[in-house]
Amino acid sequence: MDGDFAPLPELVELRRKYGFLLVIDDAHGTLVCGDNGGGVPELLECESGIDISVGTLSKAAGCQGGFVACSTRWKSLIQSRGRSFIFSTALPVPVVASVQAALHVSRKERWRRSLVWRHVQYFASLTKLNITSPIISIVVGSEEAALRAGRHMLRSGFHVTPIRPPTVPPNSCRSLLSPVFFNLQSTVRS
Ligand SMILES: Cc1ncc(COP(=O)(O)O)c(C=O)c1O
């Protein structure tokens, strides 16, 4: 909710020292972070130190469902013992085909990923906000204030989502912005 990064290299170091299982949810990093879209572990160069990475296909991939990236040993354990996996219907073929197409686009059209990050830099330079990712969260306080800000922004032509409890603690409601879809040219003109 803050658009910040977990200290993965430090966590990997601790895992090495204490031998715990390191499982991450990289829902927002997948296809967005890292030169190849490999997510936050690729960006922070610590892929080999992570045991299991789960991600969703509903964000950058624009589809539905999710995935678990892990070793073949973990894979067979999850496939045979994972309570929420076994007896559950597989993703429909059209969804899988869409995900495959999204991965193809992600590999062939890398400029899309660069553009996201250019927008982040541009937005940071315009607003002077200290932002490090395409998830930009402005704490506005009460639910009322967050809803009012959301309505105001919508009237001004921007879809800025109010984030309220239980997603965040009471009185720390946020306006969640994403510069991903901004058109740089029109933003410059206005
Ligand atoms: C960090 C994180 N993990 C998982 C999910 C769940 O994604 P999905 O809606 O595709 O199940 C979300 C959704 O917002 C998320 O923010």
The ligand as a MOL file (V3000), in Angstrom:
LIG
                    3D

  0  0  0     0  0            999 V3000
M  V30 BEGIN CTAB
M  V30 COUNTS 16 16 0 0 0
M  V30 BEGIN ATOM
M  V30 1 C 0.0930 -8.1070 -3.0080 0
M  V30 2 C -1.1030 -8.7650 -3.6190 0
M  V30 3 N -1.1330 -10.1110 -3.7030 0
M  V30 4 C -2.1740 -10.7470 -4.2550 0
M  V30 5 C -3.2580 -10.0480 -4.7670 0
M  V30 6 C -4.4150 -10.8260 -5.3190 0
M  V30 7 O -4.5140 -10.7400 -6.6740 0
M  V30 8 P -5.7820 -11.3650 -7.3870 0
M  V30 9 O -6.8850 -10.3580 -7.2780 0
M  V30 10 O -5.3620 -11.5820 -8.7860 0
M  V30 11 O -6.1280 -12.6400 -6.6900 0
M  V30 12 C -3.2620 -8.6590 -4.7050 0
M  V30 13 C -4.4010 -7.9110 -5.2310 0
M  V30 14 O -4.5210 -6.7110 -5.1470 0
M  V30 15 C -2.1580 -7.9950 -4.1160 0
M  V30 16 O -2.1310 -6.6640 -4.0230 0
M  V30 END ATOM
M  V30 BEGIN BOND
M  V30 1 1 1 2
M  V30 2 1 2 3
M  V30 3 2 2 15
M  V30 4 2 3 4
M  V30 5 1 4 5
M  V30 6 1 5 6
M  V30 7 2 5 12
M  V30 8 1 6 7
M  V30 9 1 7 8
M  V30 10 2 8 9
M  V30 11 1 8 10
M  V30 12 1 8 11
M  V30 13 1 12 13
M  V30 14 1 12 15
M  V30 15 2 13 14
M  V30 16 1 15 16
M  V30 END BOND
M  V30 END CTAB
M  END
